Amino acid sequence: MRSGAAVACLALLAPLALAQSTAPPRSRPRSAPESVAAARRAQRDFELRRRDRMPTWPGGSGGPCDVRIGRLCYWDNNHEIPPPLEPAAIATARDALIERLSRAAHDDSTSDWVAGQSVRYLVEARRWDDALRAATACRGTAWWCAALRGFAWHERSDHAAAAAAFDSALALMPSAERCRWTDLAWWLEGALERSYKRQPCGPARDAWERRFWVAARPLLSLPGNDLRSELLARRTMSRIRSEGAIEYQMAWGDDLAESEVRFGWPTAWSAADRTMMLGSESRSVIGHEPTPSYAFVPRADAVESPTTSEADDWELDARLPAMRYAPRYAWRGVRPLEHQLARFRRGDSTLVVGAWSVARDGVWHGDSARADSARDLRRRMPRDSTRPDTLRAALVLVDTAGRMTTVARDSATTAGALIVAVPRAAYLASVELLAPARGRAARARTGLAPLPRDTVVSDLLLLAHAAAPGATVEQLARDALGTHTIVAGMPVGLYWETYLPRADSAEVTVQATRIDAAWYARLGRALKLAGGPPTPVAVRFVDAARPNDVAAARSLALTWPPDATGTYRLEVTVRTGDRAATATDTVRVVRD
C-alpha cells in the first residue's frame, strides 16, 4: 500500500438488516448448555444491532473492484479519509455482550466457541490484558486454547510470546489441520506460488516456509516473527468468525475466509449507498482493514535464495499484491531506508558496516506534536504514548542456514552506523530503524555476497567528512554518511582498504563518471546541440608498500562543484602485478 494514510475496504453486495432486540435475561440459574445458547443469541443480536447502527462513510473506490473474491469486492484507496469512529452505542452493546460471554465462560470453560468469541470481542474493545486472561482461562480443545493465547499475545504486540503460543498450538494440532493453518498459497502468486505448490506438506514444505519467513519478515531485529503470527492470527479469527454471526448479511464462506487471510479482518465498519459503488440503490456494509498496510511477500528469487536477493525483490507498495499486513508497531508507516553497506576483510571473517541516514527525512523528527488522526488513535497501542521517544537501529545478517547475527543500538540517532564481524559467507543483510513512540519503521534489505578471497580492495564507504590519516574503519564507522546522496559543495570522505603483501605496491585509480548524462546527450543530438559523452574525472597514484601484511586504510576528500548535480559512478581500481580489482558505488549529487 502507498505510504501515508490509506483505506482498504471489503464491500459486501448485500443490504443492511434491521436490528433485533436482545432477549431479556432469565432469572433462574442457567445450565452450561443454556448459558452458551444464551451467549450465542446475544452474539447474533449484537451483530444485527451493529449492522443497523453503522455510520455512513463517504469514501469508497468510486469504480470497479480492484480484486473480486467470490461475493466480495475488494479495493484499496490511497490517501482516503479514515473510516468513521464507532458509535458509542455499539461500544456499550459490545460491553454487554462481553459480560454475557464472561458468564458463559464461567459456566462452561470447556466451550471452544465461548472462549473464541470472548477473546475476539475483548480484542475488538482494545482490552488486550482481559483478552489474554480469557485465552489463558480456556479449558477446551488444547490446541485451540493455545491458538487463542497466541492470538491475544499477537494483538498485544508481544511477538516472542505470540510465536511460542502459536508454535504450541501447531504442535498440538492434528497434522491435516496444521497443514491447512500454515498453508501460504493465498499469499503467493506467479513463480512463488508455483514453487510453493510443488512442495508436499511435510519436511520439504517446512524447509521452503523457513526460507520464506526469513525473507518476508518485516523487521528481522524484532523477536519472534510478527508476520507469521499474523497469518496464524488470521486463521484464528477466521475460525472464530465462521462460527458466529458476522457483520455482513450473508453466511460465512470460502470467499470471506480468503479475503481475511489475504488482507486481514476488518477493524472498523461503515455503510455506504450502493449507488456510490456499483450503481444500484441499496446500501452496503464496508469493512475497513488496518492501514497503512504493505506487501511484505518478496519475489520468488528472494525466497529461493535470500543471500543473493536484491533490494527491488521487495515491493512494499505493490498496487495489487496477494496479501497486505499493517504492523501495529508501524501505525504511521514503513519506509525505505537510505543506507550504506560495506564489507572489509579480516582474515577468515568479514567486517560489515551498516550505516543509515534519515536526517533529511522530516517524518523522523519534529512531528511528535502532530495531532493524531482517528486512524492513528485506533492503531496505536496504549503503551505507545508512554514509551520514550527513542530510535532503535539494528544491523541483521542471516546466513544460508537461517542463523541470525544482530547488533542493535536502542538510543540511535537519525544518522549513524553499526559494525559487526561475521564468518566469511553469504548473508541476507537488513538495516532497520524503529521508533515505537512515533509508530514509524524503515528498512533496507539485500543479499550480501562475501568478498573474493583474493581481492585487493574492500568496498567503498562514504564518510560525513574526510578521514584522519591512519584511521581504521572501526574508528570511522560512526562517521559513515549513511546515504548515497551527496550535497554539492560539501566535502565528503571516501574510505577503502587495500589488501596487499607487504612488499608490493599498487597503482590506484579513483574515478567519478556521471551516468545519468546519456539522456541529455541524446536530447542534445536530437536538437543538433553540441556535446559528447560525459568525461570521467580521475586521480591516479601509487599505493606504497606497507610494513606488514595487514589491511591498509586509504581515504580521499571529495567535493562536487555546485553545478555538478547528477548521478555518478564512483570507482576505485587497485592494480598490482597481474592482479586488479575495482570497488564501485553509485552516488547522487544534489543541491542543498
C-alpha positions in Angstrom: 0.0 0.0 0.0 1.2 3.5 -0.7 2.9 5.5 2.1 0.7 7.7 4.2 -3.0 7.2 5.2 -4.9 4.7 3.1 -8.1 2.7 3.4 -8.5 -0.9 2.2 -12.2 -2.0 2.1 -14.3 -5.0 1.6 -17.7 -4.2 0.3 -20.4 -6.9 0.6 -23.1 -6.7 -2.0 -25.9 -7.3 0.5 -28.5 -4.9 2.1 -28.4 -4.0 5.7 -30.7 -5.8 8.1 -32.7 -4.3 10.9 -31.6 -4.9 14.5 -33.3 -7.4 16.6 -34.0 -6.9 20.2 -31.8 -8.6 22.8 -33.6 -11.3 24.8 -34.2 -10.3 28.4 -32.1 -12.1 30.9 -33.7 -15.1 32.7 -33.9 -15.0 36.4 -33.2 -18.7 37.3 -29.6 -20.1 37.2 -28.7 -21.5 33.8 -27.1 -24.8 33.0 -23.9 -24.7 31.0 -25.7 -25.5 27.7 -28.3 -22.9 28.4 -25.6 -20.3 29.2 -23.8 -21.0 26.0 -27.0 -20.9 24.0 -27.9 -17.5 25.5 -24.4 -16.2 24.7 -24.9 -17.4 21.0 -28.2 -15.4 20.9 -26.5 -12.4 22.4 -23.7 -12.5 19.9 -26.2 -12.7 17.0 -28.2 -9.9 18.3 -25.1 -7.7 18.8 -24.0 -8.1 15.2 -27.5 -7.3 14.0 -27.5 -4.2 16.1 -24.0 -3.2 14.9 -25.2 -3.6 11.3 -28.2 -1.4 11.9 -26.2 1.4 13.5 -23.2 1.5 11.2 -22.2 5.1 10.4 -22.2 6.3 6.8 -18.8 6.6 5.2 -18.4 9.0 2.2 -15.3 7.3 0.8 -15.0 4.4 -1.5 -13.4 3.3 -4.7 -16.0 5.0 -6.9 -15.2 2.4 -9.6 -14.8 -1.3 -10.2 -13.3 -3.7 -7.7 -9.5 -4.0 -7.5 -10.0 -7.6 -6.6 -13.2 -9.7 -6.8 -13.2 -12.6 -4.4 -16.4 -14.6 -4.7 -19.2 -12.3 -3.4 -16.7 -9.7 -2.2 -15.5 -6.5 -3.8 -12.1 -5.5 -2.5 -10.4 -2.2 -3.3 -7.5 -0.1 -2.0 -7.9 3.7 -1.9 -4.7 5.6 -1.2 -4.9 8.8 0.8 -8.6 8.1 1.6 -10.3 9.6 4.6 -10.2 7.3 7.6 -13.3 5.3 8.4 -15.7 6.8 10.9 -15.3 6.2 14.6 -17.6 3.6 16.1 -20.8 5.0 17.7 -20.8 4.9 21.5 -24.0 2.7 21.4 -22.1 -0.1 19.7 -19.3 0.1 22.3 -21.9 -0.1 25.0 -23.6 -3.1 23.4 -20.3 -4.9 23.0 -19.5 -4.4 26.7 -22.9 -6.1 27.5 -22.0 -9.0 25.1 -18.6 -9.4 26.7 -20.3 -9.6 30.1 -22.7 -12.3 28.7 -19.8 -14.2 27.3 -17.9 -14.0 30.6 -20.8 -15.6 32.4 -20.9 -18.3 29.8 -17.2 -18.9 30.1 -17.7 -19.2 33.9 -20.5 -21.7 33.4 -18.6 -23.7 30.7 -14.8 -23.1 30.5 -14.5 -26.0 28.0 -16.6 -24.3 25.3 -14.3 -23.5 22.3 -16.9 -21.2 20.9 -17.3 -19.1 24.1 -13.5 -18.8 24.5 -13.0 -17.7 20.9 -15.8 -15.2 21.0 -14.7 -13.8 24.3 -11.1 -13.2 23.1 -12.4 -11.8 19.8 -14.6 -9.1 21.3 -12.2 -8.2 24.1 -9.5 -7.6 21.4 -12.1 -5.6 19.4 -12.7 -3.5 22.6 -8.9 -2.9 22.9 -8.9 -4.7 26.2 -5.8 -6.7 25.5 -5.0 -7.8 29.0 -8.5 -9.1 29.5 -8.3 -10.9 26.2 -5.1 -12.6 27.4 -6.8 -13.6 30.6 -9.8 -15.0 28.8 -7.5 -17.0 26.5 -5.5 -18.3 29.5 -8.7 -19.4 31.2 -9.7 -21.5 28.2 -10.1 -25.2 29.1 -11.4 -26.5 25.8 -9.5 -28.2 23.0 -5.8 -27.9 23.9 -4.6 -26.6 20.5 -7.4 -24.2 20.2 -6.7 -22.7 23.6 -3.0 -22.3 22.7 -4.0 -20.6 19.4 -6.2 -18.2 21.3 -3.3 -17.3 23.6 -1.1 -16.7 20.5 -3.8 -14.5 19.1 -4.1 -12.5 22.3 -0.3 -12.1 22.6 -0.1 -11.1 19.0 -2.8 -8.4 19.3 -0.9 -7.2 22.4 2.2 -6.9 20.2 4.3 -9.4 22.3 5.9 -11.1 19.4 8.0 -13.6 21.2 5.1 -14.8 23.4 2.8 -15.0 20.4 5.3 -17.1 18.4 5.7 -19.5 21.3 2.0 -19.9 21.8 1.3 -20.5 18.1 4.1 -23.0 17.9 2.5 -24.8 20.8 -0.9 -24.8 19.0 0.7 -26.1 15.8 2.4 -28.9 17.7 -0.9 -30.0 19.3 -3.0 -29.8 16.1 -3.9 -32.8 14.0 -1.5 -32.9 11.1 -4.1 -32.1 8.5 -5.2 -29.1 10.4 -1.6 -27.9 10.9 -1.1 -28.2 7.1 -4.1 -26.1 6.5 -3.2 -23.4 9.0 0.3 -23.0 7.8 -0.7 -23.0 4.1 0.7 -19.9 2.4 -1.0 -20.3 -1.0 -3.4 -17.4 -0.7 -0.4 -15.1 0.0 1.5 -16.1 -3.1 1.3 -15.6 -6.9 3.3 -16.3 -10.0 6.6 -18.1 -9.8 6.5 -18.0 -6.0 3.1 -19.7 -5.9 4.2 -22.4 -8.4 7.3 -23.1 -6.4 5.3 -23.5 -3.2 2.7 -25.7 -4.6 5.3 -28.2 -5.8 6.1 -28.8 -2.1 4.0 -31.5 -0.4 3.0 -30.8 3.2 5.8 -32.1 5.3 9.6 -31.6 5.6 10.1 -30.2 2.1 7.4 -27.6 2.6 8.6 -26.8 6.1 12.1 -26.0 4.7 10.6 -23.8 2.0 8.5 -22.0 4.5 11.5 -21.4 6.8 13.2 -19.5 3.9 10.0 -17.7 3.2 9.6 -16.4 6.7 13.1 -15.1 6.8 12.7 -13.2 3.6 9.2 -11.9 4.3 9.6 -10.9 7.9 9.0 -7.2 8.2 11.8 -6.4 10.8 14.4 -9.1 11.4 15.5 -7.4 14.5 12.3 -7.9 16.4 11.8 -11.1 18.4 9.5 -13.8 17.1 8.1 -13.3 13.6 5.1 -11.0 13.6 4.2 -11.7 10.0 4.0 -15.4 10.7 2.0 -14.7 13.8 -0.3 -12.5 11.7 -1.1 -15.4 9.4 -1.9 -17.6 12.3 -3.9 -14.9 14.0 -5.9 -14.5 10.7 -6.6 -18.3 10.8 -7.7 -18.0 14.4 -10.0 -15.1 13.6 -11.4 -16.9 10.6 -12.4 -19.8 12.7 -14.0 -17.6 15.3 -15.9 -15.6 12.8 -17.0 -18.6 10.8 -18.8 -20.0 13.9 -21.0 -17.0 14.7 -23.0 -14.1 13.3 -21.0 -11.6 11.2 -21.4 -8.0 10.2 -22.5 -8.9 6.7 -25.9 -10.2 6.0 -24.7 -13.5 4.5 -23.4 -16.8 5.5 -19.7 -17.4 6.1 -17.9 -18.8 3.1 -14.6 -19.5 1.5 -14.6 -16.1 -0.1 -14.7 -14.4 3.3 -12.0 -16.7 4.6 -9.7 -16.0 1.7 -10.2 -12.2 1.8 -9.5 -12.0 5.5 -6.5 -14.3 5.4 -5.1 -12.3 2.5 -5.8 -8.7 3.7 -6.8 -9.1 7.4 -10.1 -8.9 9.1 -11.8 -5.5 9.3 -11.3 -3.5 12.4 -13.8 -0.7 11.5 -17.2 -0.8 9.9 -19.4 1.6 7.9 -22.2 1.6 5.5 -22.5 3.3 2.1 -25.0 3.8 -0.6 -24.5 1.0 -3.1 -25.1 3.5 -5.9 -21.8 5.1 -4.9 -20.0 1.9 -5.8 -21.9 -0.2 -8.2 -24.9 1.8 -9.5 -27.7 0.1 -7.5 -30.0 1.7 -4.9 -29.4 -0.3 -1.8 -26.8 0.1 1.0 -23.7 -2.0 1.5 -21.6 -2.9 4.5 -17.9 -1.8 4.2 -15.2 -3.5 6.3 -12.1 -1.4 6.8 -8.8 -3.3 7.4 -6.0 -1.6 9.4 -3.8 0.8 7.4 -1.2 1.6 6.3 -0.5 -1.9 5.1 2.2 -3.4 3.0 3.0 -6.3 0.7 5.8 -7.9 2.6 6.0 -11.0 0.5 9.0 -10.7 -1.8 9.6 -12.0 -5.3 10.5 -15.7 -5.8 14.2 -15.1 -6.1 14.4 -13.6 -2.6 12.7 -16.7 -1.2 14.6 -19.3 -3.3 18.0 -17.6 -2.4 17.7 -14.8 0.2 21.5 -14.3 0.2 21.6 -13.3 -3.5 18.5 -11.2 -3.4 18.4 -7.5 -4.4 16.6 -4.6 -2.9 13.9 -4.4 -5.6 12.8 -8.0 -4.8 10.7 -6.4 -2.2 7.9 -4.0 -3.3 6.1 -3.0 -0.2 3.8 -0.6 -2.0 2.7 -3.0 -4.7 -0.6 -1.9 -6.2 -2.4 -5.2 -6.3 -0.5 -7.7 -4.1 -1.7 -11.1 -3.0 -1.6 -10.0 0.7 -1.2 -7.0 2.9 -0.2 -6.5 6.5 -0.3 -3.4 8.8 2.2 -3.9 11.6 0.9 -2.4 14.8 4.4 -1.1 15.7 4.4 0.9 12.5 1.0 2.6 12.7 2.4 5.6 10.9 4.1 3.6 8.2 7.1 1.6 7.0 9.5 3.5 4.7 12.6 2.6 2.6 15.8 3.4 4.4 18.7 5.4 3.0 21.7 3.3 3.9 25.2 2.1 3.1 26.5 -1.5 3.4 30.3 -2.1 3.1 32.5 -5.2 3.6 36.1 -5.3 4.8 38.3 -8.4 5.1 39.5 -9.6 8.5 41.3 -12.9 7.9 38.6 -15.6 7.6 36.0 -13.1 8.8 34.2 -10.2 7.2 33.7 -6.8 8.9 30.3 -5.4 7.8 29.3 -1.8 8.3 25.7 -0.9 8.1 25.1 2.8 8.0 21.8 4.8 7.8 20.6 8.3 7.5 17.1 9.7 7.9 18.4 13.2 8.9 16.8 14.8 5.8 13.5 12.9 6.2 11.2 15.2 8.3 8.9 12.4 9.4 11.5 11.1 11.8 11.7 14.3 13.8 9.6 17.3 14.6 6.2 15.5 14.2 5.6 14.3 17.8 3.3 17.2 18.4 1.3 16.5 15.3 -2.4 15.8 16.0 -3.2 12.1 15.7 -5.8 11.2 13.2 -8.7 8.9 14.2 -6.8 6.1 12.4 -3.7 6.7 14.4 -5.6 6.5 17.7 -7.2 3.2 16.6 -3.9 1.7 15.6 -1.6 2.7 18.4 -1.1 0.6 21.5 -1.8 2.2 24.9 1.9 1.9 25.8 3.0 3.7 22.7 2.2 7.1 24.2 4.3 6.3 27.3 7.4 4.9 25.5 10.4 7.2 25.4 10.8 8.9 22.1 13.8 7.0 21.0 15.1 5.4 17.8 16.2 1.8 17.7 18.7 0.8 15.0 19.8 -2.7 14.0 22.0 -4.4 11.5 20.9 -8.1 11.0 22.8 -10.7 8.9 21.2 -14.1 8.2 23.3 -16.9 6.7 22.1 -19.7 4.4 21.3 -21.9 7.3 19.0 -19.2 8.8 21.4 -18.3 11.6 21.0 -14.7 12.6 23.6 -12.2 13.8 22.1 -9.0 15.2 23.8 -5.9 16.5 21.5 -3.1 17.7 21.5 0.3 19.3 18.5 1.3 21.4 19.2 5.0 21.5 20.3 5.7 18.0 20.5 9.0 16.1 19.0 9.8 12.8 22.3 9.2 11.1 24.8 6.5 12.3 26.3 3.1 11.7 26.7 -0.3 13.3 29.5 -2.7 12.7 29.8 -6.4 13.1 32.3 -9.2 12.4 30.9 -12.4 10.9 32.4 -15.5 9.3 33.2 -15.1 5.6 29.9 -16.2 4.0 26.9 -15.0 2.1 24.2 -13.3 4.0 20.8 -11.6 3.8 21.5 -8.2 5.2 18.9 -5.8 6.8 19.5 -2.3 8.2 16.5 -1.4 10.3 15.1 1.6 12.2 12.1 1.6 14.6 10.7 4.5 16.5 8.0 2.9 18.7 6.6 6.1 20.2 6.2 7.6 16.7 4.9 4.4 15.1 7.4 4.5 12.3 9.8 1.9 10.9 12.2 1.8 8.0 14.4 -0.8 6.5 16.9 -1.7 3.7 17.3 -5.3 2.8 19.5 -7.1 0.2 21.7 -10.1 -0.3 25.4 -9.7 0.7 28.0 -11.9 -1.0 31.4 -12.4 0.6 34.4 -10.5 -0.8 36.5 -12.7 -3.0 39.3 -14.3 -1.1 42.0 -12.8 -3.3 40.5 -9.3 -3.6 43.0 -6.5 -3.1 40.3 -3.8 -2.3 37.4 -3.5 0.0 34.0 -1.9 -0.6 33.8 1.9 -0.5 32.5 3.7 2.5 31.3 7.3 2.3 32.1 9.5 5.3 30.5 12.7 6.5 33.9 14.3 6.4 37.4 13.5 5.4 39.1 10.8 7.4 42.0 11.4 9.7 45.3 9.9 8.4 45.7 6.3 9.5 42.2 6.0 10.9 40.6 2.5 10.6 37.1 1.6 9.7 36.4 0.6 13.2 37.2 4.1 14.3 35.5 5.8 11.3 32.2 3.8 11.2 30.4 6.4 13.4 31.2 9.0 10.8 29.7 7.0 7.9 27.4 9.1 5.7 24.6 6.6 5.8 23.3 7.6 2.4 24.3 7.7 -1.3 23.1 11.3 -1.6 25.8 14.0 -1.5 25.2 17.7 -1.3 27.1 19.6 -3.9 29.8 21.9 -2.5 30.0 19.9 0.8 33.2 17.8 1.3 32.8 14.1 2.0 35.2 11.4 2.7 35.8 8.3 0.6 37.3 5.3 2.6 38.5 1.9 1.4 41.1 -0.7 2.3 43.7 -2.4 0.2 44.9 -6.0 0.9 48.4 -6.4 -0.5 51.6 -8.3 0.5 53.9 -6.1 2.5 56.5 -5.9 -0.3 54.0 -5.0 -3.0 53.0 -1.5 -4.2 49.9 -0.8 -6.3 48.6 1.7 -8.7 45.3 3.1 -7.5 42.8 5.0 -9.7 39.9 6.8 -8.2 37.3 7.8 -10.9 33.9 9.5 -10.9 31.7 9.2 -14.1 28.4 10.8 -14.5 26.0 8.1 -15.6 22.7 10.0 -15.9 24.0 12.2 -18.8 23.1 9.8 -21.6 19.6 11.1 -21.8 20.7 14.6 -22.0 23.3 13.7 -24.7 20.6 12.0 -26.8 18.4 15.1 -26.4 21.3 17.3 -27.5 21.9 15.2 -30.6 18.2 15.4 -31.5 18.2 19.1 -31.1 21.6 19.3 -33.0 23.3 20.8 -30.0 27.0 20.3 -29.3 28.0 17.9 -26.6 29.5 14.4 -26.3 29.7 11.7 -23.7 30.5 12.6 -20.1 34.1 12.9 -19.3 35.2 10.9 -16.2 37.2 12.7 -13.5 40.0 10.6 -12.2 43.0 10.7 -10.0 45.8 8.1 -10.1 48.6 7.5 -7.5 50.9 4.8 -6.3 50.0 3.0 -3.0 53.3 2.3 -1.4 54.3 -1.0 0.2 53.4 -1.4 3.9 55.5 -2.8 6.8 53.3 -5.9 7.4 50.5 -8.0 5.9 47.6 -6.0 7.3 44.7 -4.1 5.7 45.9 -0.6 4.7 43.3 2.2 5.3 43.0 4.7 2.5 40.8 7.7 2.1 40.3 10.9 0.0 38.2 14.0 0.4 35.8 14.7 -2.4 33.8 17.8 -3.2 31.4 18.2 -6.1 31.0 21.8 -7.5 27.6 23.4 -7.0 26.7 23.0 -10.7 27.7 19.3 -10.9 24.5 17.7 -9.7 23.5 14.3 -11.1 24.2 10.6 -10.6 27.8 9.4 -10.6 29.5 6.0 -10.6 32.5 6.0 -8.2 35.3 3.5 -8.9 38.4 2.7 -7.0 40.7 0.3 -9.0 43.8 -1.3 -7.5 46.3 -2.9 -9.8 49.4 -4.8 -8.6 51.3 -7.1 -10.9 48.8 -9.2 -12.8 46.0 -8.6 -10.3 43.4 -5.9 -10.4 40.1 -5.3 -8.6 37.6 -2.5 -8.7 35.2 -1.3 -6.0 32.2 0.7 -7.2 29.4 2.7 -5.7 26.7 5.0 -7.1 26.0 8.4 -5.6 23.5 11.1 -6.3 24.7 14.7 -6.1 22.0 17.3 -5.2 21.8 20.9 -4.3 21.2 21.6 -0.6 
